[in-house]
């Protein structure tokens, strides 16, 4: 008996394989910098504080420019925390004095916001020159390093977006990926970055549509990536954790959470470890609102 495979599924499979050229999974060390490194190099890089005005004014790394996290997020079709249009994002980074060349270091009080900024810059085609400060502002302060309360008012920069569309998965493509996994690619997994109780549906609340997970998902909560001091766990430990969970070095790995914020950390770690990655920005809230099939 022949199994019918939809032509759209074959197309998606070919696309996924084209995106996901087997990787050597070599750690991209320049993506993650220590507080020591930044202190030595802070005059030679553009430093972006991701957060809000109150947090910035309370104390920031000397020379850092503020980008308010709300400028990097919009609500679209009832789903919060979505990517704005590329033109709007380009204006945000230009207004912050970001140029078209040179290394950029992002950090914040909240590692989710900093990782989201890294993902946003990667989507804009700048990931090869953007670093995340390991441990963020908390580590910088814990080490007793200098803080400033002086606002930096930069001249407009020449930042140019060169959109990398493969960084983002939309609902229609996610549907095709789920169908693909069921038919011909069981090794394709979706990485859910939510806490375990949300993954299994124990915290569904009154709306049962928000219980469970996208079929074919594994759960790697965002917290498992961090050591006790808020820095990332060693790359070898992270790689072992991903290997044990069945994350593929040869297929596209799609991460999601509730609205795409926690999954930004997973996206960063996948890219840092040299794996192929994309982020489903609408995430579980969009998937469940659309009435798609879920597991629990």
C-alpha positions in Angstrom: 0.0 0.0 0.0 1.5 3.3 -1.0 1.4 6.2 1.4 0.3 9.5 -0.1 2.6 12.4 0.7 1.3 15.9 0.0 3.5 17.8 -2.5 3.6 20.7 0.0 5.1 18.4 2.6 7.8 17.3 0.1 8.5 21.0 -0.6 8.8 21.9 3.1 11.1 18.9 3.7 13.4 20.0 0.9 13.4 23.5 2.3 14.2 22.4 5.8 17.0 20.2 4.5 18.3 23.2 2.4 18.3 25.4 5.5 19.7 22.8 7.8 22.9 21.8 6.1 24.5 19.3 8.5 26.5 21.3 11.0 29.7 20.6 12.7 28.1 22.2 15.7 31.1 24.3 16.5 30.6 26.7 19.4 30.4 30.3 18.2 32.5 31.8 21.0 32.3 35.4 19.8 28.5 35.4 20.5 29.0 35.3 24.3 31.4 37.6 26.1 32.3 37.8 29.8 32.3 40.9 32.0 36.1 40.8 32.0 36.2 40.9 28.2 33.7 43.8 28.0 35.6 45.8 30.6 38.8 45.5 28.6 37.0 46.3 25.3 34.2 48.6 26.2 35.7 51.6 24.3 35.8 49.6 21.1 32.3 48.3 21.0 28.7 49.6 20.9 27.0 48.6 24.2 23.2 48.4 24.3 21.3 48.3 27.6 18.0 46.5 26.9 15.2 47.3 29.4 13.3 50.4 30.5 14.2 54.0 31.4 14.0 53.4 35.2 16.4 50.5 35.1 18.8 52.4 32.9 18.7 55.5 35.1 19.3 53.4 38.2 22.7 52.4 36.9 24.1 51.0 33.7 27.4 50.0 32.2 29.4 53.1 31.4 28.9 54.2 27.7 25.8 52.0 27.2 22.9 53.3 25.2 19.4 52.5 26.2 17.0 50.6 23.9 13.7 50.2 25.6 12.5 46.6 25.2 9.0 47.8 24.2 10.5 49.3 21.0 11.5 45.8 19.9 8.1 44.2 20.4 4.6 44.7 19.0 1.2 43.1 19.4 0.0 41.4 16.2 -3.4 39.7 15.7 -3.9 39.6 19.5 -0.5 38.0 20.1 1.9 40.1 22.2 5.7 40.2 22.0 6.0 39.9 18.2 8.7 41.2 15.9 8.0 44.7 14.5 8.5 45.4 10.8 12.2 45.5 9.8 11.9 49.2 8.8 10.7 50.1 12.3 13.5 48.1 13.9 16.1 49.7 11.7 14.9 53.1 12.9 15.2 52.0 16.6 18.8 50.9 16.2 19.8 54.0 14.1 18.3 56.3 16.8 20.5 54.5 19.4 23.6 55.3 17.4 24.3 51.8 16.1 26.4 51.9 13.0 26.7 49.5 10.0 30.1 48.1 11.3 31.7 47.1 14.5 30.8 44.8 17.4 27.6 45.2 19.4 27.2 43.9 22.9 23.7 43.6 24.4 22.8 43.1 28.0 20.1 43.9 30.5 18.6 43.3 33.9 16.5 40.5 32.4 18.3 37.8 30.4 15.1 37.2 28.4 15.1 40.8 27.1 18.8 40.7 26.2 18.4 37.4 24.4 15.4 38.8 22.6 17.5 41.7 21.4 20.1 39.3 20.2 17.5 37.3 18.2 16.1 40.6 16.8 19.5 41.6 15.6 20.2 38.2 14.1 16.8 38.4 12.3 18.1 41.8 10.9 21.1 40.1 9.5 23.6 41.3 12.1 24.1 38.2 14.3 27.7 37.7 13.2 28.7 41.0 15.0 26.5 40.9 18.1 27.5 39.5 21.5 25.5 38.8 24.6 27.0 39.8 27.9 27.2 36.6 30.0 25.4 37.1 33.3 24.1 40.5 32.2 24.0 43.5 34.5 23.6 41.3 37.6 27.1 39.7 37.0 28.6 43.1 36.2 27.4 44.5 39.5 28.2 41.4 41.5 31.8 41.7 40.4 31.9 45.3 41.7 32.4 47.0 38.4 31.7 50.6 37.7 28.2 51.8 37.0 27.0 55.1 35.4 23.8 57.1 35.8 24.7 59.4 33.0 22.4 59.1 30.0 24.2 58.5 26.7 22.6 60.6 23.9 24.2 59.2 20.7 24.3 60.7 17.2 22.0 58.7 14.8 23.8 55.7 13.4 23.9 54.2 9.9 22.5 50.8 10.9 21.0 48.8 7.9 18.8 45.8 8.2 19.6 42.8 6.0 16.7 40.6 7.0 17.5 36.9 7.5 13.9 35.5 7.1 14.9 31.9 8.0 15.3 33.0 11.7 11.5 33.2 12.0 8.8 30.7 11.5 5.2 31.8 11.0 2.0 29.9 11.6 1.5 28.6 8.1 5.0 27.2 7.9 4.7 25.8 11.4 1.6 23.9 10.3 3.6 22.4 7.4 6.5 21.5 9.7 4.1 19.7 12.0 2.7 17.8 9.1 6.1 17.0 7.8 7.3 15.6 11.1 4.3 13.3 11.2 4.7 12.0 7.7 8.4 11.7 6.9 10.6 13.4 9.4 10.1 12.1 12.9 13.6 13.4 13.9 12.3 16.9 13.5 11.6 18.2 17.0 10.2 21.4 18.4 11.8 22.8 21.5 9.3 24.2 24.1 11.1 26.6 26.4 8.2 27.0 28.9 8.2 25.6 32.4 7.3 21.9 32.7 3.9 22.6 34.3 2.9 24.6 31.2 4.3 22.0 28.8 2.2 19.2 30.3 -0.8 21.5 30.7 -0.9 21.6 34.5 -1.3 25.4 34.5 -3.9 25.7 31.8 -6.1 28.1 33.7 -9.7 28.5 32.6 -8.9 28.3 28.9 -8.3 24.7 28.0 -6.9 25.7 24.6 -3.7 26.8 26.4 -3.1 23.4 27.9 -0.3 21.2 26.5 2.1 21.5 23.7 2.6 21.4 19.9 2.8 17.8 18.8 6.4 16.6 18.4 7.8 18.9 21.1 10.4 18.3 23.8 10.7 20.5 26.9 13.9 22.3 27.7 12.7 25.1 30.1 14.7 28.3 29.8 16.0 28.0 33.3 18.1 24.9 32.5 20.5 27.0 30.5 21.8 29.0 33.4 24.2 28.4 36.3 23.5 29.6 39.8 25.2 33.0 39.3 23.0 33.8 36.2 25.7 33.0 33.6 25.3 30.4 31.0 26.3 26.9 31.8 29.5 25.7 30.0 29.1 25.0 26.3 30.0 21.3 26.8 27.2 20.9 29.4 24.7 22.7 27.2 25.6 20.5 24.2 25.3 17.3 26.2 21.9 18.4 27.4 20.7 19.1 23.9 22.1 15.9 22.6 20.4 13.9 25.4 17.1 15.6 24.5 17.4 14.6 20.8 18.1 18.0 19.3 19.3 17.5 15.7 22.6 18.7 14.2 21.3 17.9 10.7 17.7 19.3 10.7 16.2 22.7 11.5 15.4 23.1 15.2 12.4 25.2 15.9 11.9 26.7 19.4 8.8 28.3 20.9 7.3 29.2 24.3 4.1 31.1 25.1 4.8 34.3 23.0 8.4 34.0 21.9 10.3 35.6 24.7 11.7 32.5 26.6 12.3 30.8 23.3 14.7 33.7 22.4 17.2 32.3 25.0 16.9 28.8 23.4 17.4 30.3 19.9 20.5 32.1 21.1 21.9 28.9 22.7 21.2 26.8 19.6 23.0 29.4 17.5 25.9 29.6 20.0 26.4 25.9 19.9 26.4 25.9 16.1 23.0 24.2 15.5 20.4 25.2 12.9 17.7 27.3 14.6 14.5 29.2 14.0 12.0 30.8 16.4 8.2 30.4 16.0 7.4 33.9 17.1 3.7 33.5 17.6 4.5 30.5 19.7 2.0 28.4 21.7 -0.5 31.3 22.2 -1.0 31.7 18.5 -1.0 28.0 17.9 -3.7 27.3 20.5 -5.8 30.3 19.5 -5.8 29.1 15.9 -7.3 25.8 17.1 -4.4 23.6 15.9 -3.8 20.1 17.2 -2.2 19.9 20.6 -0.7 17.2 22.9 -1.1 17.1 26.6 
